[in-house]
Each structure stands twice: as C-alpha cells, then as structure tokens.
Amino acid sequence: MEAVRHVSEIACHALDCEETMLNEAVMEQRLEDLEHAVADLQQRLADAIASPNWLDRVTGSISDEPAFLEVLEIGRNFRSADRPSDESAGQS
C-alpha cells in the first residue's frame, strides 16, 4: 500500500510540475508579448514626438484657395451686417 501511495504522490508531483511548467510557458509568452507591445508603444511615441506640430503643417495651407477666400469674404460681410451704420450711430 505504501508503494501505491508513493507512486501516486510522484504522479501528482509530476502533474503539478507539468502544470507549473505550462503556467511558466504561458507567463513567459505573455511577458514576451508585453515587451513587444511596450517596444511598439515606445517607438510610436518617439515617432510622434519627432513629427512637427499638426497645426504648423496646416496653417496657411489653404490661404490661396478660392473657396477659402470666398468664406473669408462671407464672414466679413456677416460681421459687418451686425454693426450699426455710422448714420444710425450718430442719430441716437
């Protein structure tokens, strides 16, 4: 009976070792995946810092477009329509 229990303990220990090894393999793979993800994020951050400000790239890029000039004129006309004329301002 003692021998059976000893074999059973060895088998359980072997299963525990196998499970532990499996868990270690899974953990190592997850750690490797995380290391790759962190490296990718670090590279993206470095690229983002190196790129110029998006506003600097856009500013003035459409200033000579006819549609843009038309929108500016419409805006000027709209704002000036809200101002009282010189004649009505002097009559108050």
Distance bins in CASP14 RR format, pairs under 12 A and 6 or more apart:
PFRMAT RR
TARGET T0000
AUTHOR 0000-0000-0000
RMODE 2
METHOD distances of the structure
MODEL  1
1 7 0 0 0 0 0 1 0 0 0 0 0
1 8 0 0 0 0 0 1 0 0 0 0 0
2 8 0 0 0 0 0 1 0 0 0 0 0
2 9 0 0 0 0 0 1 0 0 0 0 0
3 9 0 0 0 0 0 1 0 0 0 0 0
3 10 0 0 0 0 0 1 0 0 0 0 0
4 10 0 0 0 0 0 1 0 0 0 0 0
4 11 0 0 0 0 0 1 0 0 0 0 0
5 11 0 0 0 0 0 1 0 0 0 0 0
5 12 0 0 0 0 0 1 0 0 0 0 0
6 12 0 0 0 0 0 1 0 0 0 0 0
6 13 0 0 0 0 0 1 0 0 0 0 0
7 13 0 0 0 0 0 1 0 0 0 0 0
7 14 0 0 0 0 0 1 0 0 0 0 0
8 14 0 0 0 0 0 1 0 0 0 0 0
8 15 0 0 0 0 0 1 0 0 0 0 0
9 15 0 0 0 0 0 1 0 0 0 0 0
9 16 0 0 0 0 0 1 0 0 0 0 0
10 16 0 0 0 0 0 1 0 0 0 0 0
10 17 0 0 0 0 0 1 0 0 0 0 0
11 17 0 0 0 0 0 1 0 0 0 0 0
11 18 0 0 0 0 0 1 0 0 0 0 0
12 18 0 0 0 0 0 1 0 0 0 0 0
12 19 0 0 0 0 0 1 0 0 0 0 0
13 19 0 0 0 0 0 1 0 0 0 0 0
13 20 0 0 0 0 0 1 0 0 0 0 0
14 20 0 0 0 0 0 1 0 0 0 0 0
14 21 0 0 0 0 0 1 0 0 0 0 0
15 21 0 0 0 0 0 1 0 0 0 0 0
15 22 0 0 0 0 0 1 0 0 0 0 0
16 22 0 0 0 0 0 1 0 0 0 0 0
16 23 0 0 0 0 0 1 0 0 0 0 0
17 23 0 0 0 0 0 1 0 0 0 0 0
17 24 0 0 0 0 0 1 0 0 0 0 0
18 24 0 0 0 0 0 1 0 0 0 0 0
18 25 0 0 0 0 0 1 0 0 0 0 0
19 25 0 0 0 0 0 1 0 0 0 0 0
19 26 0 0 0 0 0 1 0 0 0 0 0
20 26 0 0 0 0 0 1 0 0 0 0 0
20 27 0 0 0 0 0 1 0 0 0 0 0
21 27 0 0 0 0 0 1 0 0 0 0 0
21 28 0 0 0 0 0 1 0 0 0 0 0
22 28 0 0 0 0 0 1 0 0 0 0 0
22 29 0 0 0 0 0 1 0 0 0 0 0
23 29 0 0 0 0 0 1 0 0 0 0 0
23 30 0 0 0 0 0 1 0 0 0 0 0
24 30 0 0 0 0 0 1 0 0 0 0 0
24 31 0 0 0 0 0 1 0 0 0 0 0
25 31 0 0 0 0 0 1 0 0 0 0 0
25 32 0 0 0 0 0 1 0 0 0 0 0
26 32 0 0 0 0 0 1 0 0 0 0 0
26 33 0 0 0 0 0 1 0 0 0 0 0
27 33 0 0 0 0 0 1 0 0 0 0 0
27 34 0 0 0 0 0 1 0 0 0 0 0
28 34 0 0 0 0 0 1 0 0 0 0 0
28 35 0 0 0 0 0 1 0 0 0 0 0
29 35 0 0 0 0 0 1 0 0 0 0 0
29 36 0 0 0 0 0 1 0 0 0 0 0
30 36 0 0 0 0 0 1 0 0 0 0 0
30 37 0 0 0 0 0 1 0 0 0 0 0
31 37 0 0 0 0 0 1 0 0 0 0 0
31 38 0 0 0 0 0 1 0 0 0 0 0
32 38 0 0 0 0 0 1 0 0 0 0 0
32 39 0 0 0 0 0 1 0 0 0 0 0
33 39 0 0 0 0 0 1 0 0 0 0 0
33 40 0 0 0 0 0 1 0 0 0 0 0
34 40 0 0 0 0 0 1 0 0 0 0 0
34 41 0 0 0 0 0 1 0 0 0 0 0
35 41 0 0 0 0 0 1 0 0 0 0 0
35 42 0 0 0 0 0 1 0 0 0 0 0
36 42 0 0 0 0 0 1 0 0 0 0 0
36 43 0 0 0 0 0 1 0 0 0 0 0
37 43 0 0 0 0 0 1 0 0 0 0 0
37 44 0 0 0 0 0 1 0 0 0 0 0
38 44 0 0 0 0 0 1 0 0 0 0 0
38 45 0 0 0 0 0 1 0 0 0 0 0
39 45 0 0 0 0 0 1 0 0 0 0 0
39 46 0 0 0 0 0 1 0 0 0 0 0
40 46 0 0 0 0 0 1 0 0 0 0 0
40 47 0 0 0 0 0 1 0 0 0 0 0
41 47 0 0 0 0 0 1 0 0 0 0 0
41 48 0 0 0 0 0 1 0 0 0 0 0
42 48 0 0 0 0 0 1 0 0 0 0 0
42 49 0 0 0 0 0 1 0 0 0 0 0
43 49 0 0 0 0 0 1 0 0 0 0 0
43 50 0 0 0 0 0 1 0 0 0 0 0
44 50 0 0 0 0 0 1 0 0 0 0 0
44 51 0 0 0 0 0 1 0 0 0 0 0
45 51 0 0 0 0 0 1 0 0 0 0 0
48 54 0 0 0 0 0 1 0 0 0 0 0
51 57 0 0 0 0 1 0 0 0 0 0 0
52 58 0 0 0 0 0 1 0 0 0 0 0
52 59 0 0 0 0 0 1 0 0 0 0 0
53 59 0 0 0 0 1 0 0 0 0 0 0
54 61 0 0 0 0 0 1 0 0 0 0 0
55 61 0 0 0 0 0 1 0 0 0 0 0
60 68 0 0 0 0 1 0 0 0 0 0 0
61 68 0 0 0 0 1 0 0 0 0 0 0
62 68 1 0 1 0 0 0 0 0 0 0 0
62 69 0 0 0 0 1 0 0 0 0 0 0
62 70 0 0 0 0 0 1 0 0 0 0 0
62 71 0 0 0 0 1 0 0 0 0 0 0
62 72 0 0 0 0 0 1 0 0 0 0 0
63 69 0 0 0 0 1 0 0 0 0 0 0
63 71 0 0 0 0 0 1 0 0 0 0 0
63 72 0 0 0 0 1 0 0 0 0 0 0
64 72 0 0 0 0 0 1 0 0 0 0 0
65 71 0 0 0 0 1 0 0 0 0 0 0
65 72 0 0 0 0 0 1 0 0 0 0 0
66 72 0 0 0 0 0 1 0 0 0 0 0
66 73 0 0 0 0 0 1 0 0 0 0 0
67 73 0 0 0 0 0 1 0 0 0 0 0
67 74 0 0 0 0 0 1 0 0 0 0 0
68 74 0 0 0 0 0 1 0 0 0 0 0
68 75 0 0 0 0 0 1 0 0 0 0 0
69 75 0 0 0 0 0 1 0 0 0 0 0
69 76 0 0 0 0 0 1 0 0 0 0 0
70 76 0 0 0 0 0 1 0 0 0 0 0
70 77 0 0 0 0 0 1 0 0 0 0 0
71 77 0 0 0 0 0 1 0 0 0 0 0
71 78 0 0 0 0 0 1 0 0 0 0 0
72 78 0 0 0 0 0 1 0 0 0 0 0
72 79 0 0 0 0 0 1 0 0 0 0 0
73 79 0 0 0 0 0 1 0 0 0 0 0
73 80 0 0 0 0 0 1 0 0 0 0 0
74 80 0 0 0 0 0 1 0 0 0 0 0
74 81 0 0 0 0 0 1 0 0 0 0 0
75 81 0 0 0 0 1 0 0 0 0 0 0
75 82 0 0 0 0 0 1 0 0 0 0 0
76 82 0 0 0 0 0 1 0 0 0 0 0
76 83 0 0 0 0 0 1 0 0 0 0 0
77 83 0 0 0 0 0 1 0 0 0 0 0
80 86 0 0 0 0 0 1 0 0 0 0 0
83 89 0 0 0 0 1 0 0 0 0 0 0
84 90 0 0 0 0 1 0 0 0 0 0 0
84 91 0 0 0 0 1 0 0 0 0 0 0
84 92 0 0 0 0 1 0 0 0 0 0 0
85 91 0 0 0 0 1 0 0 0 0 0 0
85 92 0 0 0 0 0 1 0 0 0 0 0
86 92 0 0 0 0 0 1 0 0 0 0 0
END
